Amino acid sequence: MKPLIKNKVFYLNKDYSNIAQQNLLNNLAETKGISEFEFKQEGQLKVVFDLMIIRAEKIELLVNDAGIQMSNRLFDRLRRDWRHFLENNEYDNMVSVPRSCCKLPKE
């Protein structure tokens, strides 16, 4: 399958330790499908990943496993939910087989 590269910024709670940050960087480096990652500002993690291999939900789990909480502001929660919805639709559209509405498939 053709790779589907995404470039996303994840918003984190700003109160995390350097140890948790290093754990997260190690987790991301070991994860298949993630090509680039960096902390842009305090509380912002930029990740470039292949949607056909890994999704934002899995990256958020890696963040939580490292001991860092995702931002809990209303707008950030809505943004995450919207991102999950769009990624699921985009992935489903990529893996679906197009069919004609007028021609029945032969069995």
The first five atom37 places (N, CA, C, CB, O) and aatype in JSON, in Angstrom:
{
  "aatype": [12, 11, 14, 10, 9, 11, 2, 11, 19, 13, 18, 10, 2, 11, 3, 18, 15, 2, 9, 0, 5, 5, 2, 10, 10, 2, 2, 10, 0, 6, 16, 11, 7, 9, 15, 6, 13, 6, 13, 11, 5, 6, 7, 5, 10, 11, 19, 19, 13, 3, 10, 12, 9, 9, 1, 0, 6, 11, 9, 6, 10, 10, 19, 2, 3, 0, 7, 9, 5, 12, 15, 2, 1, 10, 13, 3, 1, 10, 1, 1, 3, 17, 1, 8, 13, 10, 6, 2, 2, 6, 18, 3, 2, 12, 19, 15, 19, 14, 1, 15, 4, 4, 11, 10, 14, 11, 6],
  "atom_mask": [
    [1, 1, 1, 1, 1],
    [1, 1, 1, 1, 1],
    [1, 1, 1, 1, 1],
    [1, 1, 1, 1, 1],
    [1, 1, 1, 1, 1],
    [1, 1, 1, 1, 1],
    [1, 1, 1, 1, 1],
    [1, 1, 1, 1, 1],
    [1, 1, 1, 1, 1],
    [1, 1, 1, 1, 1],
    [1, 1, 1, 1, 1],
    [1, 1, 1, 1, 1],
    [1, 1, 1, 1, 1],
    [1, 1, 1, 1, 1],
    [1, 1, 1, 1, 1],
    [1, 1, 1, 1, 1],
    [1, 1, 1, 1, 1],
    [1, 1, 1, 1, 1],
    [1, 1, 1, 1, 1],
    [1, 1, 1, 1, 1],
    [1, 1, 1, 1, 1],
    [1, 1, 1, 1, 1],
    [1, 1, 1, 1, 1],
    [1, 1, 1, 1, 1],
    [1, 1, 1, 1, 1],
    [1, 1, 1, 1, 1],
    [1, 1, 1, 1, 1],
    [1, 1, 1, 1, 1],
    [1, 1, 1, 1, 1],
    [1, 1, 1, 1, 1],
    [1, 1, 1, 1, 1],
    [1, 1, 1, 1, 1],
    [1, 1, 1, 0, 1],
    [1, 1, 1, 1, 1],
    [1, 1, 1, 1, 1],
    [1, 1, 1, 1, 1],
    [1, 1, 1, 1, 1],
    [1, 1, 1, 1, 1],
    [1, 1, 1, 1, 1],
    [1, 1, 1, 1, 1],
    [1, 1, 1, 1, 1],
    [1, 1, 1, 1, 1],
    [1, 1, 1, 0, 1],
    [1, 1, 1, 1, 1],
    [1, 1, 1, 1, 1],
    [1, 1, 1, 1, 1],
    [1, 1, 1, 1, 1],
    [1, 1, 1, 1, 1],
    [1, 1, 1, 1, 1],
    [1, 1, 1, 1, 1],
    [1, 1, 1, 1, 1],
    [1, 1, 1, 1, 1],
    [1, 1, 1, 1, 1],
    [1, 1, 1, 1, 1],
    [1, 1, 1, 1, 1],
    [1, 1, 1, 1, 1],
    [1, 1, 1, 1, 1],
    [1, 1, 1, 1, 1],
    [1, 1, 1, 1, 1],
    [1, 1, 1, 1, 1],
    [1, 1, 1, 1, 1],
    [1, 1, 1, 1, 1],
    [1, 1, 1, 1, 1],
    [1, 1, 1, 1, 1],
    [1, 1, 1, 1, 1],
    [1, 1, 1, 1, 1],
    [1, 1, 1, 0, 1],
    [1, 1, 1, 1, 1],
    [1, 1, 1, 1, 1],
    [1, 1, 1, 1, 1],
    [1, 1, 1, 1, 1],
    [1, 1, 1, 1, 1],
    [1, 1, 1, 1, 1],
    [1, 1, 1, 1, 1],
    [1, 1, 1, 1, 1],
    [1, 1, 1, 1, 1],
    [1, 1, 1, 1, 1],
    [1, 1, 1, 1, 1],
    [1, 1, 1, 1, 1],
    [1, 1, 1, 1, 1],
    [1, 1, 1, 1, 1],
    [1, 1, 1, 1, 1],
    [1, 1, 1, 1, 1],
    [1, 1, 1, 1, 1],
    [1, 1, 1, 1, 1],
    [1, 1, 1, 1, 1],
    [1, 1, 1, 1, 1],
    [1, 1, 1, 1, 1],
    [1, 1, 1, 1, 1],
    [1, 1, 1, 1, 1],
    [1, 1, 1, 1, 1],
    [1, 1, 1, 1, 1],
    [1, 1, 1, 1, 1],
    [1, 1, 1, 1, 1],
    [1, 1, 1, 1, 1],
    [1, 1, 1, 1, 1],
    [1, 1, 1, 1, 1],
    [1, 1, 1, 1, 1],
    [1, 1, 1, 1, 1],
    [1, 1, 1, 1, 1],
    [1, 1, 1, 1, 1],
    [1, 1, 1, 1, 1],
    [1, 1, 1, 1, 1],
    [1, 1, 1, 1, 1],
    [1, 1, 1, 1, 1],
    [1, 1, 1, 1, 1],
    [1, 1, 1, 1, 1]
  ],
  "atom_positions": [
    [[0.82, -1.19, 0.0], [0.0, 0.0, 0.0], [0.86, 1.25, 0.0], [-0.93, 0.0, 1.2], [1.97, 1.28, 0.55]],
    [[0.35, 2.25, -0.61], [1.02, 3.53, -0.69], [1.02, 4.22, 0.69], [0.34, 4.44, -1.74], [-0.02, 4.24, 1.35]],
    [[2.15, 4.76, 1.13], [2.18, 5.43, 2.44], [1.33, 6.7, 2.42], [3.62, 5.76, 2.84], [1.21, 7.38, 1.4]],
    [[0.76, 7.0, 3.56], [-0.06, 8.19, 3.73], [0.56, 8.98, 4.89], [-1.58, 7.82, 4.02], [0.24, 8.74, 6.05]],
    [[1.43, 9.92, 4.55], [2.22, 10.64, 5.55], [1.4, 11.78, 6.15], [3.51, 11.19, 4.91], [0.78, 12.57, 5.43]],
    [[1.41, 11.85, 7.47], [0.7, 12.9, 8.22], [1.7, 13.65, 9.08], [-0.44, 12.3, 9.09], [2.65, 13.07, 9.61]],
    [[1.47, 14.94, 9.21], [2.3, 15.82, 10.02], [1.38, 16.49, 11.03], [3.07, 16.89, 9.14], [0.61, 17.38, 10.67]],
    [[1.44, 16.06, 12.29], [0.49, 16.54, 13.3], [1.23, 17.09, 14.52], [-0.46, 15.42, 13.73], [2.34, 16.67, 14.84]],
    [[0.57, 18.03, 15.19], [1.06, 18.58, 16.45], [0.13, 18.08, 17.55], [1.13, 20.16, 16.43], [-1.09, 18.24, 17.46]],
    [[0.71, 17.48, 18.58], [-0.04, 16.99, 19.73], [0.17, 17.98, 20.88], [0.41, 15.54, 20.13], [1.3, 18.37, 21.17]],
    [[-0.92, 18.37, 21.52], [-0.86, 19.34, 22.61], [-0.87, 18.59, 23.94], [-2.04, 20.34, 22.53], [-1.78, 17.8, 24.21]],
    [[0.14, 18.85, 24.76], [0.34, 18.13, 26.01], [0.16, 19.08, 27.19], [1.74, 17.49, 26.04], [0.24, 20.3, 27.05]],
    [[-0.08, 18.48, 28.38], [-0.02, 19.27, 29.6], [1.42, 19.73, 29.78], [-0.52, 18.47, 30.84], [2.35, 18.98, 29.47]],
    [[1.6, 20.92, 30.27], [2.95, 21.48, 30.33], [3.75, 21.01, 31.55], [2.88, 22.97, 30.34], [4.94, 21.29, 31.64]],
    [[3.12, 20.31, 32.47], [3.83, 19.89, 33.69], [4.3, 18.44, 33.57], [2.92, 20.06, 34.92], [3.65, 17.52, 34.06]],
    [[5.44, 18.25, 32.92], [6.05, 16.93, 32.81], [7.55, 17.07, 33.03], [5.74, 16.27, 31.43], [8.13, 18.13, 32.78]],
    [[8.16, 15.99, 33.48], [9.59, 16.03, 33.81], [10.44, 15.75, 32.58], [9.91, 15.02, 34.92], [9.95, 15.28, 31.55]],
    [[11.72, 16.04, 32.71], [12.67, 15.73, 31.63], [12.79, 14.22, 31.43], [14.06, 16.34, 31.93], [13.02, 13.76, 30.31]],
    [[12.63, 13.46, 32.52], [12.7, 12.0, 32.41], [11.52, 11.48, 31.59], [12.7, 11.34, 33.82], [11.7, 10.61, 30.73]],
    [[10.33, 12.01, 31.85], [9.15, 11.61, 31.07], [9.32, 12.0, 29.61], [7.87, 12.24, 31.65], [8.93, 11.24, 28.72]],
    [[9.88, 13.17, 29.36], [10.11, 13.61, 27.98], [11.09, 12.67, 27.28], [10.65, 15.06, 27.96], [10.87, 12.31, 26.13]],
    [[12.15, 12.27, 27.97], [13.13, 11.36, 27.37], [12.51, 9.98, 27.13], [14.37, 11.24, 28.28], [12.8, 9.34, 26.12]],
    [[11.67, 9.52, 28.07], [10.97, 8.24, 27.88], [10.09, 8.29, 26.63], [10.12, 7.89, 29.11], [10.04, 7.33, 25.86]],
    [[9.4, 9.4, 26.45], [8.54, 9.56, 25.27], [9.36, 9.54, 23.99], [7.73, 10.86, 25.37], [8.99, 8.88, 23.02]],
    [[10.47, 10.26, 23.97], [11.32, 10.28, 22.78], [11.83, 8.88, 22.45], [12.5, 11.25, 22.97], [11.91, 8.5, 21.28]],
    [[12.19, 8.1, 23.48], [12.64, 6.72, 23.26], [11.51, 5.86, 22.71], [13.17, 6.11, 24.57], [11.72, 5.06, 21.79]],
    [[10.3, 6.02, 23.27], [9.14, 5.25, 22.79], [8.85, 5.57, 21.32], [7.9, 5.56, 23.64], [8.59, 4.66, 20.53]],
    [[8.9, 6.84, 20.96], [8.62, 7.24, 19.58], [9.69, 6.73, 18.63], [8.51, 8.76, 19.48], [9.38, 6.33, 17.5]],
    [[10.95, 6.74, 19.07], [12.05, 6.27, 18.21], [11.92, 4.78, 17.91], [13.4, 6.56, 18.87], [12.34, 4.33, 16.84]],
    [[11.35, 4.02, 18.84], [11.23, 2.57, 18.66], [9.96, 2.16, 17.91], [11.25, 1.89, 20.01], [9.79, 0.99, 17.58]],
    [[9.08, 3.11, 17.65], [7.78, 2.79, 17.06], [7.84, 2.82, 15.54], [6.72, 3.76, 17.56], [8.31, 3.79, 14.94]],
    [[7.37, 1.76, 14.93], [7.32, 1.66, 13.47], [6.26, 2.61, 12.93], [7.03, 0.2, 13.02], [5.17, 2.71, 13.49]],
    [[6.58, 3.3, 11.85], [5.63, 4.2, 11.2], [5.85, 5.67, 11.53], [0.0, 0.0, 0.0], [5.27, 6.54, 10.89]],
    [[6.67, 5.95, 12.54], [6.96, 7.33, 12.91], [8.32, 7.7, 12.33], [6.94, 7.53, 14.48], [9.32, 7.06, 12.63]],
    [[8.34, 8.73, 11.47], [9.59, 9.08, 10.81], [10.3, 10.26, 11.47], [9.33, 9.41, 9.36], [11.53, 10.3, 11.49]],
    [[9.56, 11.21, 12.01], [10.16, 12.38, 12.66], [9.33, 12.76, 13.87], [10.27, 13.58, 11.67], [8.12, 12.54, 13.91]],
    [[10.0, 13.34, 14.87], [9.3, 13.86, 16.04], [10.2, 14.86, 16.74], [8.88, 12.71, 17.0], [11.42, 14.71, 16.76]],
    [[9.58, 15.87, 17.32], [10.33, 16.88, 18.07], [9.37, 17.67, 18.95], [11.1, 17.82, 17.12], [8.19, 17.81, 18.64]],
    [[9.91, 18.19, 20.05], [9.15, 19.11, 20.88], [9.34, 20.5, 20.29], [9.6, 19.05, 22.39], [10.45, 21.02, 20.27]],
    [[8.25, 21.09, 19.81], [8.32, 22.42, 19.19], [8.43, 23.5, 20.26], [7.09, 22.67, 18.31], [9.36, 24.3, 20.25]],
    [[7.49, 23.5, 21.16], [7.47, 24.44, 22.28], [7.09, 23.62, 23.5], [6.47, 25.64, 22.05], [6.81, 22.43, 23.4]],
    [[7.07, 24.27, 24.63], [6.61, 23.57, 25.82], [5.15, 23.19, 25.63], [6.8, 24.45, 27.1], [4.3, 24.05, 25.42]],
    [[4.86, 21.91, 25.71], [3.5, 21.44, 25.56], [3.08, 21.11, 24.14], [0.0, 0.0, 0.0], [1.91, 20.81, 23.91]],
    [[4.0, 21.16, 23.18], [3.67, 20.82, 21.8], [4.66, 19.8, 21.25], [3.66, 22.1, 20.91], [5.87, 20.01, 21.27]],
    [[4.12, 18.69, 20.77], [4.93, 17.63, 20.19], [4.54, 17.47, 18.73], [4.74, 16.29, 20.96], [3.39, 17.16, 18.41]],
    [[5.5, 17.68, 17.84], [5.26, 17.52, 16.4], [5.71, 16.12, 15.99], [6.01, 18.63, 15.57], [6.83, 15.7, 16.3]],
    [[4.82, 15.4, 15.29], [5.13, 14.03, 14.87], [4.76, 13.87, 13.4], [4.36, 12.98, 15.74], [3.68, 14.29, 12.98]],
    [[5.66, 13.27, 12.62], [5.4, 12.91, 11.23], [5.31, 11.39, 11.2], [6.53, 13.46, 10.25], [6.23, 10.69, 11.61]],
    [[4.16, 10.88, 10.71], [3.93, 9.44, 10.76], [3.16, 8.99, 9.54], [3.18, 9.06, 12.03], [2.53, 9.78, 8.83]],
    [[3.21, 7.67, 9.3], [2.5, 7.04, 8.19], [1.17, 6.5, 8.72], [3.36, 5.9, 7.53], [1.15, 5.6, 9.55]],
    [[0.08, 7.06, 8.24], [-1.25, 6.69, 8.71], [-1.59, 5.23, 8.38], [-2.3, 7.6, 8.1], [-2.43, 4.64, 9.06]],
    [[-0.96, 4.66, 7.38], [-1.24, 3.27, 7.02], [-0.62, 2.3, 8.04], [-0.71, 2.98, 5.61], [-0.98, 1.12, 8.06]],
    [[0.3, 2.78, 8.87], [0.97, 1.93, 9.86], [0.52, 2.25, 11.29], [2.48, 2.08, 9.75], [0.29, 1.35, 12.08]],
    [[0.41, 3.53, 11.6], [0.08, 3.96, 12.96], [-0.87, 5.14, 12.91], [1.37, 4.33, 13.75], [-0.85, 5.92, 11.96]],
    [[-1.7, 5.25, 13.92], [-2.67, 6.35, 13.99], [-2.38, 7.23, 15.19], [-4.11, 5.81, 14.05], [-1.62, 6.87, 16.08]],
    [[-3.01, 8.39, 15.2], [-2.8, 9.36, 16.28], [-3.21, 8.78, 17.63], [-3.59, 10.64, 16.0], [-2.59, 9.1, 18.64]],
    [[-4.23, 7.95, 17.66], [-4.66, 7.34, 18.92], [-3.54, 6.52, 19.55], [-5.89, 6.44, 18.69], [-3.35, 6.56, 20.77]],
    [[-2.79, 5.79, 18.75], [-1.67, 4.99, 19.25], [-0.56, 5.9, 19.75], [-1.14, 4.05, 18.15], [0.08, 5.61, 20.77]],
    [[-0.31, 7.01, 19.06], [0.72, 7.95, 19.5], [0.31, 8.57, 20.83], [0.94, 9.06, 18.43], [1.16, 8.77, 21.7]],
    [[-0.97, 8.87, 21.0], [-1.45, 9.41, 22.27], [-1.26, 8.4, 23.4], [-2.93, 9.81, 22.17], [-0.94, 8.79, 24.52]],
    [[-1.44, 7.11, 23.12], [-1.19, 6.08, 24.13], [0.29, 6.03, 24.5], [-1.65, 4.71, 23.61], [0.63, 5.84, 25.67]],
    [[1.17, 6.21, 23.51], [2.61, 6.25, 23.8], [2.95, 7.44, 24.7], [3.42, 6.32, 22.5], [3.79, 7.33, 25.59]],
    [[2.3, 8.57, 24.45], [2.52, 9.76, 25.28], [2.1, 9.46, 26.72], [1.72, 10.98, 24.73], [2.84, 9.76, 27.66]],
    [[0.93, 8.87, 26.89], [0.45, 8.54, 28.24], [1.33, 7.5, 28.92], [-0.99, 8.04, 28.18], [1.57, 7.58, 30.12]],
    [[1.81, 6.51, 28.16], [2.69, 5.48, 28.73], [4.0, 6.07, 29.23], [2.97, 4.4, 27.69], [4.6, 5.53, 30.16]],
    [[4.44, 7.15, 28.63], [5.69, 7.8, 29.04], [5.5, 8.65, 30.29], [6.24, 8.66, 27.91], [6.47, 9.16, 30.85]],
    [[4.25, 8.82, 30.73], [4.0, 9.61, 31.93], [3.63, 11.05, 31.66], [0.0, 0.0, 0.0], [3.66, 11.88, 32.56]],
    [[3.29, 11.35, 30.42], [2.88, 12.71, 30.04], [1.41, 12.67, 29.68], [3.75, 13.26, 28.84], [0.97, 11.79, 28.95]],
    [[0.65, 13.62, 30.2], [-0.78, 13.68, 29.92], [-1.05, 14.58, 28.72], [-1.55, 14.18, 31.16], [-0.38, 15.59, 28.52]],
    [[-2.03, 14.19, 27.93], [-2.48, 15.05, 26.84], [-3.2, 16.25, 27.45], [-3.42, 14.27, 25.85], [-3.74, 16.17, 28.55]],
    [[-3.2, 17.36, 26.73], [-3.91, 18.55, 27.21], [-5.39, 18.22, 27.36], [-3.71, 19.74, 26.24], [-5.98, 17.56, 26.52]],
    [[-5.97, 18.7, 28.45], [-7.36, 18.38, 28.75], [-8.29, 19.57, 28.5], [-7.48, 17.92, 30.19], [-9.44, 19.55, 28.92]],
    [[-7.79, 20.59, 27.83], [-8.64, 21.74, 27.5], [-9.72, 21.29, 26.51], [-7.81, 22.91, 26.9], [-9.5, 20.38, 25.71]],
    [[-10.87, 21.92, 26.58], [-12.0, 21.53, 25.75], [-11.64, 21.54, 24.26], [-13.19, 22.46, 26.0], [-11.93, 20.58, 23.55]],
    [[-11.01, 22.62, 23.8], [-10.67, 22.72, 22.38], [-9.71, 21.6, 21.96], [-10.05, 24.09, 22.07], [-9.84, 21.05, 20.87]],
    [[-8.75, 21.27, 22.82], [-7.79, 20.21, 22.5], [-8.45, 18.84, 22.46], [-6.64, 20.21, 23.51], [-8.1, 18.0, 21.63]],
    [[-9.4, 18.59, 23.36], [-10.15, 17.32, 23.33], [-10.98, 17.22, 22.05], [-11.07, 17.2, 24.57], [-11.02, 16.16, 21.42]],
    [[-11.64, 18.32, 21.68], [-12.43, 18.31, 20.44], [-11.54, 18.1, 19.22], [-13.21, 19.63, 20.29], [-11.9, 17.38, 18.29]],
    [[-10.38, 18.74, 19.23], [-9.42, 18.58, 18.13], [-8.97, 17.12, 18.0], [-8.19, 19.5, 18.34], [-8.88, 16.6, 16.89]],
    [[-8.69, 16.47, 19.13], [-8.27, 15.06, 19.1], [-9.39, 14.17, 18.56], [-7.86, 14.58, 20.5], [-9.14, 13.3, 17.72]],
    [[-10.61, 14.39, 19.04], [-11.73, 13.58, 18.55], [-11.96, 13.79, 17.06], [-13.01, 13.93, 19.32], [-12.21, 12.83, 16.33]],
    [[-11.87, 15.03, 16.61], [-12.03, 15.33, 15.18], [-10.93, 14.65, 14.37], [-12.02, 16.86, 14.93], [-11.19, 14.1, 13.31]],
    [[-9.69, 14.69, 14.87], [-8.56, 14.06, 14.2], [-8.79, 12.55, 14.09], [-7.24, 14.34, 14.95], [-8.53, 11.96, 13.03]],
    [[-9.27, 11.92, 15.16], [-9.53, 10.47, 15.12], [-10.59, 10.15, 14.07], [-9.99, 9.96, 16.51], [-10.44, 9.19, 13.31]],
    [[-11.65, 10.94, 14.03], [-12.73, 10.74, 13.06], [-12.19, 10.85, 11.64], [-13.85, 11.76, 13.29], [-12.47, 10.0, 10.8]],
    [[-11.43, 11.91, 11.36], [-10.89, 12.11, 10.01], [-9.92, 11.0, 9.62], [-10.2, 13.46, 9.91], [-9.95, 10.52, 8.49]],
    [[-9.05, 10.6, 10.55], [-8.08, 9.54, 10.24], [-8.78, 8.22, 9.95], [-7.1, 9.37, 11.4], [-8.4, 7.51, 9.02]],
    [[-9.8, 7.89, 10.73], [-10.54, 6.65, 10.47], [-11.2, 6.68, 9.1], [-11.6, 6.42, 11.55], [-11.15, 5.69, 8.37]],
    [[-11.8, 7.8, 8.74], [-12.42, 7.92, 7.42], [-11.38, 7.84, 6.31], [-13.2, 9.23, 7.31], [-11.59, 7.15, 5.31]],
    [[-10.29, 8.55, 6.47], [-9.25, 8.55, 5.44], [-8.66, 7.15, 5.26], [-8.14, 9.56, 5.8], [-8.44, 6.71, 4.13]],
    [[-8.4, 6.47, 6.36], [-7.87, 5.11, 6.28], [-8.87, 4.17, 5.6], [-7.52, 4.58, 7.69], [-8.5, 3.4, 4.72]],
    [[-10.13, 4.24, 6.01], [-11.16, 3.39, 5.4], [-11.29, 3.66, 3.91], [-12.5, 3.62, 6.08], [-11.48, 2.72, 3.13]],
    [[-11.2, 4.91, 3.49], [-11.28, 5.24, 2.07], [-10.08, 4.71, 1.3], [-11.38, 6.75, 1.89], [-10.21, 4.31, 0.14]],
    [[-8.91, 4.7, 1.93], [-7.71, 4.2, 1.24], [-7.74, 2.69, 1.04], [-6.46, 4.59, 2.03], [-7.27, 2.19, 0.03]],
    [[-8.3, 1.96, 2.0], [-8.28, 0.5, 1.9], [-9.52, -0.07, 1.21], [-8.16, -0.1, 3.28], [-9.54, -1.25, 0.89]],
    [[-10.53, 0.75, 0.99], [-11.74, 0.24, 0.33], [-11.51, 0.07, -1.16], [-12.93, 1.18, 0.59], [-10.7, 0.77, -1.77]],
    [[-12.23, -0.87, -1.73], [-12.14, -1.14, -3.16], [-13.29, -0.39, -3.84], [-12.2, -2.68, -3.47], [-14.45, -0.64, -3.52]],
    [[-12.99, 0.51, -4.78], [-14.06, 1.25, -5.44], [-14.89, 0.32, -6.33], [-13.49, 2.4, -6.27], [-14.37, -0.56, -7.0]],
    [[-16.18, 0.56, -6.31], [-17.1, -0.24, -7.14], [-18.05, 0.7, -7.85], [-17.88, -1.27, -6.29], [-18.38, 1.78, -7.37]],
    [[-18.48, 0.26, -8.98], [-19.44, 1.02, -9.75], [-20.83, 0.84, -9.16], [-19.42, 0.59, -11.24], [-21.17, -0.24, -8.68]],
    [[-21.62, 1.89, -9.2], [-22.97, 1.78, -8.67], [-23.92, 1.13, -9.68], [-23.49, 3.17, -8.28], [-25.02, 0.71, -9.31]],
    [[-23.51, 1.04, -10.93], [-24.41, 0.54, -11.98], [-24.11, -0.89, -12.39], [-24.32, 1.43, -13.18], [-24.95, -1.54, -13.02]],
    [[-22.95, -1.39, -12.06], [-22.54, -2.69, -12.53], [-22.32, -3.62, -11.34], [-21.26, -2.58, -13.39], [-21.48, -3.34, -10.48]],
    [[-23.05, -4.68, -11.28], [-22.89, -5.63, -10.19], [-21.63, -6.46, -10.4], [-24.13, -6.54, -10.07], [-21.32, -6.83, -11.53]],
    [[-20.9, -6.75, -9.32], [-19.7, -7.57, -9.48], [-20.07, -9.0, -9.87], [-18.86, -7.57, -8.19], [-21.08, -9.54, -9.41]],
    [[-19.24, -9.61, -10.7], [-19.47, -11.0, -11.12], [-18.98, -11.93, -10.03], [-18.76, -11.31, -12.48], [-17.94, -11.7, -9.41]],
    [[-19.75, -12.97, -9.81], [-19.37, -13.94, -8.78], [-18.77, -15.16, -9.38], [-20.56, -14.32, -7.93], [-18.39, -16.09, -8.65]]
  ]
}
